[in-house]
Amino acid sequence: MTVDAVVIFVPDDTGKTGREEPLMLERVQGVPLLSWIAAALAQSGARRFFLVAQPGCIARAKACFPEELSLTVCQESDAADLLHVFLSTMDEGADKVAVVTGPCVYLREPAARPSVRDGGRSAAFLTNRLTLMDALDGDFSFSRFLAASATACTGREGFYPVSDYLELLAWQHAMNKSQLFRLAREGVRIWDLDNCYVTPWTTVGAGTELLPGTVLSGRNSIGAGCTIGPGTCLTDASVGDGASVVQSRGVSVTIGRDCTVGPFANLRPGTTLGPGVHTGAFVEINRSSLGARTQVAHLAYLGDATVGQDCNIGCGVSTANFDRVNKFETQVGDNAFVGCDTCLVAPVRVGQGAYIAAGSVITQDVPDGALALGRSRQTNKKDWANRHKR
């Protein structure tokens, strides 16, 4: 179904459902139902939305729409006048308007639609822009107008009304499958429809493979030719073309093209990986940026760090960035080599091309091209083991 504009009501049905949130704002796979409805309509071509919500819900309802969509938000008391302005500013020839009056599921992909009856109920209608504008000029009632001058949308058009949270939960599998079918039509390869979860604002490039156990929540942008999973969870992440993220987690991160992440890496908010970066097993990165082709192979922690390109961060390296009061930054220049089990005590700077010997504790800046050693001299006690062994 293609429409030019959408009017959506977020009714306060908490008294009827007994829930803390209106049903339109209840979460399915971590995302409000309103986001699922808006995303499906936007993917059908709608770009202008008019949202009517209770004052206490406006901020949460507004957050369900990305900035690239044209959105007008108002309370129910102001709806008629503002809706007239909204309709009058639509493009010439844009006449099809959808009205969503309450909680419903909209499944764009016919293959994802189950064979169920809607019981004669409807929570969405189609009308004409000029017809609605004319009605707004008179003694207007939305319920009377929809009953007399609009066409009810049913399961044939992909709309299914829901009346409580358990009913919404029963639709979750079909909602998720609808998104997976959308991605499949766009060239994404999906290994297991029953073990892959994608929220509606996520985009995935052609040729990318989603392996079992993949969870893409929030608003992700995944490039082409990637491998995501198995067992990977990404939230609000940007992943470049050709990247591989295996059995790992990333939240609010940027992963460059041709990066390899995992297994068992944890990328926390504020992390940026440049092109070709490798972060391997049991690596954790937080609020840090890594330059192109830098390697962090395994068992390392980088926090509040800026690492240049072509660096090697050895096994067991960590940044001591917190003194119980403040966080401090670590800087590592291009082509630096940080040996295994090194602790970088921030604030500290490692220069370009510098080497740090394994097992060092670095508390002072290391000049460009220098070798830094921060460990005590080895002492061997002759025959100690033979005298003390049991």
Disulfide bonds with the S-S distance in Angstrom:
none
